[in-house]
Amino acid sequence: MSRPIAVGVDGSDGSLAAVDWAADEAALRGAPLRLVYATQWIPHQPQAVRMTHEERAEEAGDVLGAVEERARARRPGLTLAAEEVEDAPARVLLDAGSEADVLVVGTHGLSGVGGFMVGSVGQEVVADAKHPVVLVRPDYREDARGAHGRNRVVLGLDIDDAADEVLEFAFDYAARRGVPLHVLHSRHAPFLHRHRAAAEAESGPQAETASALAQAVRPYRDKYPAVDVSEESAVGRPADRLVQEAADARLVVLGRRRGHGSHIGSTTHALIHHAACPVAVVPHG
């Protein structure tokens, strides 16, 4: 049997949206779905708000029961397991993700800067996970027919670090859903005056970049001939371009090199807070 799709649940709107995304992914992969609820005893919490072990267990049972019912209603026949785990939430999610093909985590509402709150737990999970993590916004809506016009996948690819794991994830996702894939490489142009950027895009360095991008993508075009692929080599801040492309995407895929400690990079940080669609962060290396 396939490894499960794991999803962290806590009853929030973000986690409910994550359950929807995870249930769809599990059904498409023919994989089981694992619902994980983390509880943690906080010894110095004020007595007035401190929950007993029994109260925490009851709350966890209520939340897990509700999301299990939601997932089964959305995807009848799905193989599903639900569990409460007592430990720090980030550790619980990382452990669940280590045994899963994909770990899905919901974000938690609007921040004060026009983006979405990922929080310390979500950022720790993205930074330390060994397998792909997908972050889903609370306003995620998709039915069995698709995501209301969001019918393409965007892959942000670093051609200097074009890892197979990242390309495979993006092509596989697009192939399973029968949607186009747009592969974007964008690079900074710090020494170009703004009016020269367009002209430079036609010159030698940009042509070389486009050729390198095509070379990186070609093996996966051959492996997934049914996927409609477009490539774009652009000049500009990668985070800005990818946030812009995310406006009409159903998923943005990014890579993250392992071994950099609890660091996710400025582009990934921008996307997980500001992209208008789910974001998949795929570790590699």
Secondary structure, DSSP 8 states (H G I E B T S, - for coil): ----EEEE--SSHHHHHHHHHHHHHHHHHT--EEEEEEE---TTS-TTT---HHHHHHHHHHHHHHHHHHHHHHSTT--EEEEEEES-HHHHHHHHHHTSSEEEEE--SB-TTSSB--HHHHHHHHHH-SS-EEEE-TT---BTTBSTT---EEEE--GGG--HHHHHHHHHHHHHHT--EEEEEEE--TTS-GGGHHHHHTSHHHHHHHHHHHHHHHHHHHH-TTS-EEEEEEES-HHHHHHHHGGG-SEEEEEEETTS-S---HHHHHHHHH-SS-EEEEEE-
